[in-house]
């Protein structure tokens, strides 16, 4: 099934910086076996969240390995 994002209905929400709606939630990142891997912010209106990098962020990031010169 893969990793899941779970949002608790009992927790509050915050205004989103992008869309302005009060739909920014703290979501738990949960593995198949139920282990909580971490937390991230996700907007349920505009789908903005920490798990989706911007398209330009990948090209600007340095490579993982630099060849020895």
N, C-alpha and C positions, 0 to 999 in steps of 0.2 A: 504494500500500500504506500510506503514512503513516509516522509516526514510531514507532520500536520501542524497548522497554526490553529490554536484554540483560544477563543476569546470568551471570557467569563461575562455573563449577563449581569452579574452582581457587582462587578467593578464599574467605576465611573468612566466617563469619557472626557476628552479634552477637545478644544477647537483645533482643527487641522490648519497648519500654516499655509497650505496650498489652496484648498477649497473654502475654508472658513467655517464649515459645518462642524458641530460638536460631535464628530464621529471618529476621533482618533482614540484608539484603544491600545492597551498593553496586551499583546498576545503571547501565549506560551508556545515555544517550538518544542514539539513532542515527537519522540521516536516511536517506531512501531510497537516496541515493548512497553510503552508508557513512560519511559524515562524523559524527564524534562531536560532538554538540551540548552535552553536559554530563553530569553525574552526579546521581543522586538516591538516597535510601534507600527501600527497599521491603521490606515484610514479606510473605513468600510464604504465611504462615498466615492472617493477618487482613487482608491486602491494604492495610495502612496504608503510605502513602508520601507523599513531598513533592509529587507531581504531582496529588494530589486535595485541593483545599481543603475545609475544613469548610463546612457549609451556612451557618452564621452569619458566617463570615469575609467572604463576598461582600457581605452587607447592611451590615456594619460598616465596610467599606472606603470611603474617600473617593472621590468621583467623579474621573475622569481630568481633566475640565475644569470649572472653576468659572465661571459666567457673570459677565461684567463688570457692575458695578453702576452 
